């Protein structure tokens, strides 16, 4: 009788275990669910690779443009926010709670992004591959759902990522600022300053056109009258090196006795620093410069044709939230006539007011080492300084 009771007990335990398995799940599935579950009180994680049993295939999350991105670090911590870009083995992440973060790509164990972003992969002995879609990463494999299918890449092949999909409109940005001065009464004065920059940037290239203009008059006397149009196109040949082909500038300053100075050239550049709060690049090249003067001495050539060595540097800083500080400096050493060597410095502080609207404080310095005398023998000043306050819009 004892043997029968033992067998009955074993049968009852087996049935109870089977029922429990049906409702609770197998130990392996339960372990996977526990690993994927967020901490008590945390925002539930979106559907991702590790909600599936480890022995089943996984895929990137479905497209949900409003969904936040998730990163799991090697320490096991999760961070939630927006992946702004991945470049130079760094992840630039705008955290919901911790604001801007810079995370080493090697410290990221898992990734989930339900947005359409563009990823650039490099392959040994082959061309770079660019794909767009939602993404998920685990166990060293990065998978992209392009909509037409899922593509898998080793995580070490990722070269860069930028926000957005491969639509032409996503490559473009525009910002412009306008400042004005009006005065009447005992003295009459009018002046304005205008700055506009149109840029197109892709994972492999960057090009922009910049226009700057300043004009002021007081008591019918011109105090400032200049215009500058500058453009360049750069193609990246590696993570940090790029080629500038071409660069071009047209400059006019009647008070400097310059009717039109045009410069065309090419060069190489290097991204010295590329971080969330600081970008710094330098360029070096050469070109041709043609200067048409308003009036010159009889012994001077007009126009003048020269060769120049060109150096440039740009620093873009985000020292505090809602504040940007962008500074650029260009030097053209005219090797055929050093007196025509010219400098241009532009530094702009931008304070975000509301949405795309900013308050800009800009400082501009122009210098010519040896200004040309006009026909009356008057010699312009070497240096011109300008400081303006204006409203700007950033699209």
Number of C-alpha atoms within 10 A of each C-alpha: 6 7 8 9 10 11 12 12 12 12 12 12 12 12 12 12 11 14 12 12 13 10 8 11 14 12 10 12 16 14 14 15 16 12 12 17 14 13 10 7 6 8 9 11 16 17 15 23 21 18 17 16 15 13 8 8 8 17 21 24 21 18 16 13 11 8 13 18 22 23 23 18 18 12 9 11 10 16 18 19 19 21 25 16 18 22 20 14 15 21 23 22 24 20 17 13 9 11 11 18 16 14 15 15 18 13 14 21 18 22 22 26 28 24 24 23 22 23 24 19 18 16 14 7 6 7 9 14 13 17 18 21 27 27 29 23 27 18 9 13 15 22 24 26 22 17 11 7 8 14 15 14 16 14 17 15 16 22 22 21 22 18 18 17 18 16 8 10 10 13 16 15 14 14 17 21 22 18 19 16 15 11 11 10 6 6 8 12 17 17 18 19 24 18 19 18 18 16 17 17 16 15 17 16 15 17 19 18 18 17 18 17 19 20 17 19 16 16 12 10 9 15 15 21 18 18 18 18 17 18 18 19 20 22 18 17 11 11 14 15 17 21 20 21 17 15 21 19 18 18 19 21 19 16 16 24 20 18 17 18 19 18 21 20 20 21 19 18 21 18 16 13 15 15 18 19 17 15 16 17 18 19 20 18 19 20 19 17 21 17 21 18 23 19 17 19 14 9 6 12 12 15 15 14 16 17 19 23 18 22 19 18 18 19 17 21 18 17 11 10 11 12 16 19 19 17 18 18 17 19 18 23 20 21 13 12 14 15 14 22 20 20 18 16 18 17 18 19 19 20 19 18 13 10 9 11 18 23 20 24 19 22 16 17 15 15 19 20 15 16 20 24 18 17 12 9 11 13 14 17 14 14 14 15 11 13 13 18 19 20 17 23 18 15 11
